Amino acid sequence: MKQPKLSAIPILVLVLSGLGSTALAQKLILTLKLESDQIGLVRTAQGLTTRLAFPEPVKEIICGDLYDPASGRGTFVVQRSDSDVFIKPITTKGASNLFVRTGDKVRRIYNFDLSIVPFDKAYRVVNVENDETPSHPAGGASGADQAGDRDDPLKDARAQADEILREARQQASRIVAQAQQSIDEMQREAAADTPKQVQRRFIAAMLAGLNTTRIGDARAVTQKRVTLRLDKEMYTFEGRTYVRYTIQNSGSENFIYGQVRLEVSGGPVGQRAVPTEVIQSKPENKLVPGETVAGVLAFDPKLINRNDKLVLSLQGKDDSIPTHMVVIQ
């Protein structure tokens, strides 16, 4: 009696189906070996419970975004039972972290990042190991299956790549932390050394002799009873000339002004403005009755020619000039 011939196509389909099921099982069941300075990634999905299996009894769990039934807030429902922790997200998107403390005599804390992914990419079981746990291939296989996994070059390459990536991330984190620490230290040293540098430069300028220019008329009074005063001398320090002024509102109403500026007149160019940096004791150009504001004008003395007349103007709010005075004749 002739035996019926088996078609090659159905056999091939069965073989491929079996291989696909094995690959899927290895993908969805993971083994993580974690130390105290490592973070394991756990992929979860809505409608699915992911189990974390630990080698010691679980004593405490802390989730960064734990679901609160009373308020309805939170993303992850987390429960523990003996040596297992069960995680179930209630949304389709989100991320958080999780800390799990285990053991009685020897206490350990495991660190995890939680992410929500599509259903077919989420882990069903994550076997968590530490440095004292015997190593097992990912997927929880044992016996002959373990021997077969060790002979799988693709699996070995993936394991080596994961290990290299983990070590690279840890090294990068250490480098970034050390660099940030060095930057913070340099910034603290620079902040502490800045007053000393300014003091040394000022003392050096005084020893060399400060270049001063005497101001003739250092007082002017406007019709609005606003008094503008200048110090009797200007100081030149490291290529910049500094003039100190005060504005006092001696009237009974608020005084608002636009700006304080320097101008030069005379020479072949005529009247022109001098680029000036203005530093005041208050940012607002408004004085209440009896209030006084102090300021410093800094400019480049090279912009002033020998025959120029330097004039200080106090410009009003409506672009009028309430007062001005001659600084250098």
C-alpha positions as CSV (number, residue, x, y, z in Angstrom):
1,M,0.0,0.0,0.0
2,K,1.5,3.3,-1.0
3,Q,2.0,5.9,1.7
4,P,0.5,9.4,0.9
5,K,3.1,12.0,0.1
6,L,3.3,15.0,2.4
7,S,3.3,18.4,0.7
8,A,6.4,20.5,1.4
9,I,4.4,23.7,1.8
10,P,2.4,22.8,4.8
11,I,5.5,21.4,6.5
12,L,7.4,24.6,5.9
13,V,4.5,26.6,7.3
14,L,4.5,24.5,10.4
15,V,8.3,24.9,10.9
16,L,8.1,28.7,10.4
17,S,5.2,29.0,12.7
18,G,7.1,27.1,15.4
19,L,10.1,29.4,15.0
20,G,7.9,32.5,15.1
21,S,6.3,31.3,18.3
22,T,9.8,30.7,19.9
23,A,11.1,34.1,18.8
24,L,7.9,35.8,20.1
25,A,8.3,34.0,23.5
26,Q,11.9,35.1,23.8
27,K,11.0,38.7,22.9
28,L,8.1,39.0,25.4
29,I,9.9,37.2,28.3
30,L,13.0,39.0,29.4
31,T,15.8,38.4,32.0
32,L,17.4,41.5,33.5
33,K,20.5,41.4,35.6
34,L,20.6,44.7,37.6
35,E,23.0,46.2,40.0
36,S,22.3,49.1,42.3
37,D,23.6,51.7,39.9
38,Q,21.7,50.4,36.9
39,I,18.2,51.1,35.5
40,G,16.2,48.4,33.8
41,L,13.6,49.3,31.1
42,V,10.2,47.6,31.4
43,R,7.8,47.9,28.4
44,T,4.1,47.7,29.3
45,A,0.9,48.0,27.4
46,Q,-2.7,49.0,28.1
47,G,-4.9,45.9,28.8
48,L,-1.8,43.8,29.7
49,T,-0.3,43.0,33.1
50,T,3.5,42.7,33.2
51,R,5.1,40.5,35.9
52,L,8.4,41.3,37.5
53,A,9.9,38.2,39.2
54,F,12.6,38.8,41.8
55,P,14.9,36.4,43.5
56,E,14.0,37.7,47.0
57,P,10.7,38.7,48.6
58,V,9.4,42.1,47.7
59,K,9.1,44.5,50.7
60,E,8.2,47.8,49.2
61,I,7.4,49.4,45.8
62,I,7.4,53.1,44.9
63,C,6.0,54.2,41.5
64,G,6.5,57.8,40.1
65,D,3.0,57.9,38.6
66,L,1.0,55.5,40.6
67,Y,-2.8,55.4,39.8
68,D,-5.0,56.8,42.6
69,P,-8.6,55.4,42.5
70,A,-9.9,58.2,44.6
71,S,-8.8,61.0,42.4
72,G,-8.6,59.1,39.1
73,R,-5.1,60.4,38.5
74,G,-2.0,58.4,37.7
75,T,-1.0,56.0,34.9
76,F,0.2,52.7,36.4
77,V,-1.5,50.2,38.7
78,V,1.2,48.4,40.7
79,Q,0.7,45.4,43.0
80,R,3.1,43.0,44.8
81,S,2.8,39.4,45.9
82,D,5.6,37.5,47.6
83,S,8.5,37.8,45.1
84,D,6.5,39.3,42.2
85,V,5.4,42.8,41.2
86,F,2.6,43.2,38.7
87,I,2.3,46.4,36.6
88,K,-0.7,47.4,34.5
89,P,-1.0,50.8,32.7
90,I,-4.4,52.4,32.3
91,T,-3.6,54.6,29.3
92,T,-2.1,54.1,25.9
93,K,0.7,56.6,26.4
94,G,3.0,57.5,29.3
95,A,6.2,56.9,31.1
96,S,7.4,56.8,34.7
97,N,9.9,55.1,37.0
98,L,9.7,52.4,39.7
99,F,11.8,51.4,42.7
100,V,11.5,48.0,44.3
101,R,13.1,47.1,47.6
102,T,13.6,43.4,48.4
103,G,15.2,41.1,51.0
104,D,15.2,40.8,54.7
105,K,18.8,40.3,55.9
106,V,20.3,41.7,52.7
107,R,18.3,44.6,51.3
108,R,18.4,45.5,47.7
109,I,16.8,48.3,45.7
110,Y,16.1,47.8,42.0
111,N,15.6,50.7,39.6
112,F,13.3,50.7,36.6
113,D,12.0,53.0,33.9
114,L,8.4,52.2,32.8
115,S,7.2,52.9,29.3
116,I,3.9,52.2,27.5
117,V,4.3,50.6,24.1
118,P,2.0,48.8,21.6
119,F,0.6,45.5,22.8
120,D,2.8,43.3,20.7
121,K,6.0,45.0,22.0
122,A,5.2,44.9,25.7
123,Y,7.0,42.4,28.1
124,R,4.8,39.8,29.7
125,V,7.4,38.6,32.2
126,V,10.7,40.2,33.3
127,N,12.9,37.9,35.4
128,V,15.1,40.2,37.6
129,E,18.5,39.0,38.8
130,N,21.3,40.5,40.8
131,D,25.1,39.8,40.9
132,E,24.5,36.8,43.2
133,T,21.7,35.2,41.1
134,P,22.8,32.4,38.7
135,S,22.7,33.6,35.2
136,H,20.0,32.2,32.8
137,P,19.4,33.0,29.2
138,A,16.7,35.6,28.4
139,G,13.2,34.1,28.3
140,G,13.6,31.8,31.3
141,A,14.5,28.7,29.4
142,S,16.3,25.8,31.1
143,G,18.0,22.4,30.4
144,A,18.3,21.5,26.8
145,D,16.7,24.8,25.7
146,Q,19.5,26.7,27.5
147,A,22.1,24.7,25.6
148,G,20.3,25.4,22.4
149,D,20.2,29.2,23.2
150,R,24.0,29.2,23.9
151,D,24.6,27.8,20.5
152,D,22.5,30.6,18.9
153,P,25.1,33.1,17.5
154,L,22.5,35.8,16.9
155,K,21.4,35.6,20.5
156,D,25.0,35.8,21.7
157,A,25.6,38.9,19.5
158,R,22.5,40.6,20.8
159,A,23.6,39.9,24.4
160,Q,27.0,41.3,23.7
161,A,25.6,44.4,22.0
162,D,23.2,45.0,25.0
163,E,26.2,44.7,27.4
164,I,28.3,47.1,25.3
165,L,25.5,49.6,25.1
166,R,24.8,49.4,28.9
167,E,28.4,49.9,29.7
168,A,28.6,52.8,27.2
169,R,25.6,54.5,28.8
170,Q,27.0,54.1,32.3
171,Q,30.4,55.5,31.2
172,A,28.7,58.4,29.4
173,S,26.6,59.2,32.5
174,R,29.8,59.3,34.6
175,I,31.6,61.5,32.1
176,V,28.6,63.9,32.0
177,A,28.4,64.0,35.8
178,Q,32.2,64.6,36.1
179,A,32.1,67.4,33.5
180,Q,29.2,69.1,35.1
181,Q,30.9,68.9,38.5
182,S,34.1,70.5,36.9
183,I,32.0,73.3,35.3
184,D,30.2,74.0,38.6
185,E,33.6,74.1,40.4
186,M,35.1,76.5,37.8
187,Q,32.1,78.8,38.0
188,R,32.3,78.9,41.8
189,E,36.0,79.7,41.6
190,A,35.4,82.4,39.0
191,A,32.6,84.0,41.0
192,A,34.9,84.0,44.1
193,D,37.8,85.4,42.2
194,T,36.0,88.2,40.3
195,P,36.0,90.7,43.2
196,K,39.7,90.1,43.8
197,Q,40.4,90.7,40.1
198,V,38.5,93.9,40.1
199,Q,40.3,95.0,43.2
200,R,43.7,94.2,41.8
201,R,42.9,96.1,38.6
202,F,41.7,99.1,40.5
203,I,44.7,99.2,42.8
204,A,47.0,98.9,39.8
205,A,45.3,101.9,38.2
206,M,45.6,103.9,41.4
207,L,49.3,103.0,41.7
208,A,49.8,104.1,38.1
209,G,47.8,107.3,38.7
210,L,44.2,107.7,37.7
211,N,43.6,110.0,34.7
212,T,41.2,112.7,35.9
213,T,39.5,115.6,34.2
214,R,38.0,118.4,36.2
215,I,34.4,119.5,35.5
216,G,33.7,123.3,35.7
217,D,30.1,123.9,36.5
218,A,28.7,120.8,38.2
219,R,25.2,122.1,39.0
220,A,22.1,123.2,37.0
221,V,18.5,123.8,38.0
222,T,15.5,123.5,35.7
223,Q,12.2,125.4,35.8
224,K,10.5,122.3,37.2
225,R,12.7,122.4,40.3
226,V,14.7,119.4,39.1
227,T,18.4,119.6,40.1
228,L,21.1,117.9,38.0
229,R,24.5,117.6,39.6
230,L,27.9,116.2,38.4
231,D,30.9,115.1,40.4
232,K,33.7,117.6,40.1
233,E,36.0,115.1,38.3
234,M,35.8,112.5,35.5
235,Y,37.9,109.4,35.8
236,T,39.5,107.5,32.9
237,F,40.2,103.8,33.7
238,E,41.3,101.1,31.2
239,G,40.3,103.1,28.2
240,R,36.9,104.3,29.4
241,T,35.9,107.6,31.0
242,Y,33.3,107.7,33.8
243,V,31.1,110.6,34.8
244,R,28.9,110.4,37.9
245,Y,25.6,112.4,38.1
246,T,22.6,112.8,40.4
247,I,19.1,113.9,39.6
248,Q,16.9,115.3,42.4
249,N,13.2,116.1,42.2
250,S,12.8,119.1,44.5
251,G,9.4,119.9,43.2
252,S,5.9,118.8,44.4
253,E,5.0,116.6,41.4
254,N,6.4,113.5,39.9
255,F,9.2,114.1,37.3
256,I,9.6,111.7,34.4
257,Y,12.5,112.0,32.0
258,G,13.4,110.1,28.8
259,Q,17.2,109.7,29.0
260,V,20.5,111.2,30.0
261,R,22.9,111.6,27.1
262,L,26.2,113.2,26.1
263,E,26.6,115.3,23.0
264,V,29.6,117.2,21.5
265,S,29.4,120.4,19.6
266,G,32.0,122.3,17.6
267,G,34.7,121.1,15.2
268,P,34.1,120.2,11.5
269,V,31.3,117.7,12.2
270,G,29.1,120.0,14.3
271,Q,26.8,118.7,17.0
272,R,26.6,114.9,17.4
273,A,25.7,112.3,20.0
274,V,28.3,110.3,21.9
275,P,27.7,106.6,22.3
276,T,27.3,106.3,26.0
277,E,26.5,103.5,28.5
278,V,24.2,104.6,31.3
279,I,24.1,102.8,34.6
280,Q,21.6,104.1,37.2
281,S,20.7,103.2,40.8
282,K,17.1,102.5,39.6
283,P,15.9,101.3,36.2
284,E,12.8,103.5,36.1
285,N,13.2,107.1,34.8
286,K,10.7,108.5,37.3
287,L,11.3,110.5,40.5
288,V,8.7,111.2,43.1
289,P,8.9,114.5,45.0
290,G,12.1,114.6,47.1
291,E,13.6,111.5,45.4
292,T,17.2,111.4,44.1
293,V,18.7,109.0,41.6
294,A,22.4,108.5,40.9
295,G,24.0,107.3,37.7
296,V,27.2,106.9,35.8
297,L,27.9,107.7,32.2
298,A,30.7,105.6,30.5
299,F,32.1,106.5,27.1
300,D,35.2,106.2,24.9
301,P,37.3,109.4,25.4
302,K,38.8,108.9,21.9
303,L,35.5,110.0,20.5
304,I,36.0,113.5,21.9
305,N,38.3,115.8,19.9
306,R,40.5,118.4,21.5
307,N,38.3,121.3,20.4
308,D,35.0,119.7,21.1
309,K,32.6,120.9,23.8
310,L,31.0,118.0,25.8
311,V,27.5,118.7,26.9
312,L,25.3,116.6,29.2
313,S,21.6,116.7,28.4
314,L,18.6,115.6,30.5
315,Q,15.9,114.8,27.9
316,G,12.2,115.1,29.0
317,K,9.5,112.5,28.4
318,D,8.1,114.4,25.4
319,D,11.6,114.7,23.8
320,S,12.1,118.2,25.1
321,I,15.3,119.1,26.9
322,P,14.6,120.4,30.4
323,T,18.2,121.1,31.1
324,H,21.8,120.7,29.9
325,M,25.2,121.6,31.1
326,V,28.7,121.8,29.7
327,V,31.0,119.1,30.9
328,I,34.1,120.0,29.0
329,Q,34.6,123.4,27.4
